[in-house]
Amino acid sequence: MKNKLIVICLFTLLFYGSTAAQDPIFTQFHSIPILLNPSFSGASGNSRMNSGYRLQWLDYGNKITTQFASFDTWSESLNSGIGVSIRNHTEEFTKYNFTQIDLSYSYHVKLTREWTFLPGLSLGYGIKSFNFQGMLLGDQIDIVNGSINQSSIDQYFNSNQVHFVDASTSFLLYNEKIWLGASIKHLNRPNISFSNGGNLPLSMFFSLHGGYLLSLSPKYRNTIFDETNLFLTFNYMQQSRYNRLDFGAQIEIENLSFGILVSTIPAKMDANSHTLSSVNAIVGFKFSQFKVGISNDFSTSNIGKMGGTYEITLQYNFENIFDGFKRPRRLKCIPY
């Protein structure tokens, strides 16, 4: 019995080591722009608030939730964008929680009449926690007296939080029809080990993303598709041995949009890994200064039987807080 409990505890610790070293992600990556890429700070030319909520695996006590909120704005006099964001990630089974706040900055460089380049960076402060006190460790089991001790000498038992500073960099390149960006997070590889004197560097997170705008309006003028755009988009992510490629299309008809993204694992981690992990449906609508997005990930693997994955995002645009109201110079090639 004692050996069985120790094995369970070790499994939980190993599971924690895997999840704590991975960044939470969103299917609707284009709807949370400054989390995707700090260079999006101020890129819309006005002030903007974004929020997102992701819910995964409702069944069997495995629920995972991720929340995100941000504000960013543009300063004409500084030729710069600034933003602030906060995210939180909670896993019910492991009792793992992650919270981070980031300040982001971008500088706008006009390369040519058509092309604009935006280098960016962000600096953040994060907290990761894990309820080790909810676990039953081997030295708590008193076999002689048939009881459970409330304390443990294990180094993890009383060390359930780690604090760290995080740095990221990015770039964004775009014109009227094409955009391409990349970001590298955790440049300083902060130590996220819970053990005293331990060293567990957080792996860098790399993302390459972009898209293309195809306007359907000229072809279907004076029809229901008079104000219609088709957005082709992709997002490749790599962190340690974990990788993912999302790609697909989204059609926008006036104030409504419909999209399909396919999530794949290009480099399999083992022989049982699926190349196609999910097919994701996205519906969006705009009204006044608001934009809402709703998505559902349809898993193609057994993990989909754990309750599915759902997201809702909300965006609100308002006049620039620095330079007064100006006509937003929205990046037309990006569906956010």
Secondary structure, DSSP 8 states (H G I E B T S, - for coil): -HHHHHHHHHHHHHHHHHHHTS----S-GGGSHHHH-GGGTTTTSSEEEEEEEEEE--GGG--EEEEEEEEEEEETTTTEEEEEEEEEEEETTTTEEEEEEEEEEEE-EE-SSS-EEEEEEEEEEEEEEE-GGGS--GGGEETTTTEE-S----TTTT--EEEEEEEEEEEEEE-SSEEEEEEEE-TT--B---STT---B---EEEEEEEEEEE-TTTTTTSTTTTEEEEEEEEEEEETTEEEEEEEEEEEETTEEEEEEEEE-SS-SSTT--SEEEEEEEEEEEETTEEEEEEEEEESSGGGGG--EEEEEEEEEE--TTT--------TTS--
